[in-house]
């Protein structure tokens, strides 16, 4: 096992994954810096989702290493990986998998309630995130009464409400129209930057990737290049990939007790 470099929140080396007998990842190496928004680009079927699943501990690679803050994720048992995902990671799917019987704020608050956070602070945090994502007025509506873009923002708020260290977003705006896609992505990236949340974003849309600090391209399960795009914290650079340029920041510790209480709460009654 090779120890990772310093100052990266995530670090992966030589990942190999086969699914159904076909190679999904072939020797992919990657580093993600703390607070960075990293886009993983490439056509559908190139291995983007598989890479995010490996980085988040959902999938253990057949070969290679994945480290989170100097802790080897690839050697963790299933229970420890599940706790890591619950305490430190957030995940957004292409389609918002909301609980239809729950209101928007209840869907957002659900991860906190499952952790044992009492109803009142869970509701307050959920309402604050709905306000930040410009859908505070939707808090009492159930998913069937929401537009597709609103449902996706509820899913984003649910992923952000625990203020994860890393947010994994797998084609989070794929089902949306172009105008909604741009608005939702800007909202997501702004919220992540304001709270220092690292984002790993899978997308096949070049316009979406421009909102990231860097773009890593995959093709047929291989990393082909790395681009730094214009953003709030970076200039425009084009360079070959260097997966060993920086390292994890510190040991994995348990998640803080609850979400930040800052923000403007929407008014909801139960």
Secondary structure as the mmCIF struct_conf table of DSSP 4:
data_model
#
loop_
_struct_conf.conf_type_id
_struct_conf.id
_struct_conf.beg_label_comp_id
_struct_conf.beg_label_asym_id
_struct_conf.beg_label_seq_id
_struct_conf.end_label_comp_id
_struct_conf.end_label_asym_id
_struct_conf.end_label_seq_id
HELX_LH_PP_P HELX_LH_PP_P1 UNK A 2 UNK A 4
STRN STRN1 UNK A 6 UNK A 6
STRN STRN2 UNK A 7 UNK A 19
TURN_TY1_P TURN_TY1_P1 UNK A 20 UNK A 21
STRN STRN3 UNK A 22 UNK A 33
TURN_TY1_P TURN_TY1_P2 UNK A 34 UNK A 35
STRN STRN4 UNK A 37 UNK A 41
BEND BEND1 UNK A 43 UNK A 43
TURN_TY1_P TURN_TY1_P3 UNK A 44 UNK A 45
BEND BEND2 UNK A 46 UNK A 47
HELX_RH_AL_P HELX_RH_AL_P1 UNK A 48 UNK A 55
TURN_TY1_P TURN_TY1_P4 UNK A 56 UNK A 57
BEND BEND3 UNK A 58 UNK A 59
BEND BEND4 UNK A 62 UNK A 62
STRN STRN5 UNK A 63 UNK A 68
TURN_TY1_P TURN_TY1_P5 UNK A 69 UNK A 70
STRN STRN6 UNK A 71 UNK A 72
HELX_RH_3T_P HELX_RH_3T_P1 UNK A 73 UNK A 75
HELX_RH_AL_P HELX_RH_AL_P2 UNK A 78 UNK A 88
STRN STRN7 UNK A 89 UNK A 92
BEND BEND5 UNK A 94 UNK A 95
TURN_TY1_P TURN_TY1_P6 UNK A 100 UNK A 101
BEND BEND6 UNK A 102 UNK A 102
STRN STRN8 UNK A 103 UNK A 103
HELX_RH_AL_P HELX_RH_AL_P3 UNK A 104 UNK A 114
TURN_TY1_P TURN_TY1_P7 UNK A 115 UNK A 116
HELX_RH_AL_P HELX_RH_AL_P4 UNK A 119 UNK A 132
TURN_TY1_P TURN_TY1_P8 UNK A 133 UNK A 134
HELX_RH_3T_P HELX_RH_3T_P2 UNK A 136 UNK A 138
TURN_TY1_P TURN_TY1_P9 UNK A 139 UNK A 140
STRN STRN9 UNK A 142 UNK A 142
HELX_RH_3T_P HELX_RH_3T_P3 UNK A 143 UNK A 145
BEND BEND7 UNK A 146 UNK A 146
HELX_RH_AL_P HELX_RH_AL_P5 UNK A 148 UNK A 160
TURN_TY1_P TURN_TY1_P10 UNK A 161 UNK A 162
BEND BEND8 UNK A 165 UNK A 165
STRN STRN10 UNK A 166 UNK A 170
BEND BEND9 UNK A 171 UNK A 171
TURN_TY1_P TURN_TY1_P11 UNK A 172 UNK A 175
BEND BEND10 UNK A 176 UNK A 176
HELX_RH_AL_P HELX_RH_AL_P6 UNK A 178 UNK A 194
TURN_TY1_P TURN_TY1_P12 UNK A 195 UNK A 196
STRN STRN11 UNK A 198 UNK A 203
BEND BEND11 UNK A 204 UNK A 204
HELX_RH_AL_P HELX_RH_AL_P7 UNK A 206 UNK A 209
TURN_TY1_P TURN_TY1_P13 UNK A 210 UNK A 211
BEND BEND12 UNK A 212 UNK A 213
STRN STRN12 UNK A 214 UNK A 219
TURN_TY1_P TURN_TY1_P14 UNK A 220 UNK A 221
STRN STRN13 UNK A 222 UNK A 228
STRN STRN14 UNK A 231 UNK A 231
TURN_TY1_P TURN_TY1_P15 UNK A 232 UNK A 233
STRN STRN15 UNK A 234 UNK A 234
STRN STRN16 UNK A 237 UNK A 239
TURN_TY1_P TURN_TY1_P16 UNK A 243 UNK A 244
BEND BEND13 UNK A 245 UNK A 245
STRN STRN17 UNK A 247 UNK A 248
BEND BEND14 UNK A 250 UNK A 250
HELX_LH_PP_P HELX_LH_PP_P2 UNK A 254 UNK A 256
BEND BEND15 UNK A 257 UNK A 258
BEND BEND16 UNK A 263 UNK A 263
#
